[in-house]
């Protein structure tokens, strides 16, 4: 009897275990897997302001996706952002990328704001074969024959050409520029864009006295500004992040460097904190940009998104945060076209992106078409020129995007002693 009871107990135990395993694995099979997207940004350090607004904009975007039911093709999988703080340093960016891939098991990556960080960090993603949507304009990011690295927005060549062509077109309304100096930080972005600006300026017959690649996050740049003052250039172009942008602008005023035009390749000059920090000295500065809130005047949903951002975070989206938003939406669009989270499937879906609907959320940076060529670059990406007027950015070039009520300020007001 005792043996029979033991057999019965053992049999019941097996049945119970079987039911438990059936329910457990059945639940697992029916459950939607979480999608993890790694975000590489400078959350601390000299460029932390950029990282914070990128995080703000992405927070709004991911909440929209998850509140709408997640990724439907994956059974309603929720998306989670996993942040890696690069501190604006290349070696840390590489380490953080590897951590996000190996420890956090992310399915895709967006980063890293600074091209000098994104260039080596994206190589790590390529090695592990994890899709990387870059935010960084350094041309070579997509010129290495990589298959897992993509860029939807303009590169340095596009931005530099747009800025210089814009200066030439705008100068025809006033006095054309005949000479220039370029202040450009010594990061990959600064070196790349500064040299390209020189090439385009010289192609238009402008004499470029020098391109100086100064130390990033410098404590003092007086000597560089004084050197430029002695040459009396018509144009000063600066390619700087926020701290350096403010420093150069203040030094120009202190040393009475008064060019006819003051322009910037983007970066810190496009940040809301630059407007606050530079005050009246920012008036009339011309800046190359890939995005501005004014594009919402022609595309209502973009205005609505930006207004929502202002209401929630107290400031508009910026060029870089809009770029991160776009990259996120491209990944979401690709996820909705696959049935598994295989990195190769996701990579192939991103490569097959072909969006022409201006109301698609990946078109926050609006183009005629969003697709990728064999290098991973969007060949349809464009740039614009904005001018700071009355403490706001106003689009002034090219003509088809220029705001009709934005009256060009030329020359740079601080050129008047």
Buried (B, 14 or more C-beta within 10 A) or exposed (E): EEEEEEEEEEEEEEEEEEEEEEEEEEEEEEEEBBBBBBBBBBBBBBBBBBBBBBBBBBEBBBEBBBEEEBBEBBEEBBBEBBBBBBBBBBEBBBBBBBBBBEEBEBBBBBBBBBBBBBBBBBBBBBEBEBBBBBBBBBBEBBEEEBBBBBBBBBBBBBBBBBBBBBBBBBBEEEEBBBBBBBBBBBBBBBBBBBBBBBBBBEEBEBEBBBBBBBEBBBEEBEEBBEBBBEEEBBBBBBBBBBBBBBBBBBBBBEBEBBBBBBBBBBBBBBBBBBBEBBEEBBBBBBBBBBBBBBBBBEBEBBBEBBEEBEEEBEBBBBBBBBBBBBBBBBBBBBBEBBEEBEBEBBBBBBBEBEBEEEEBBBBBBBBEEBBBEEBBBBEBBBBBBBBBBEEBBBBBBBEEBBBEEBEBBBBBBBBEE
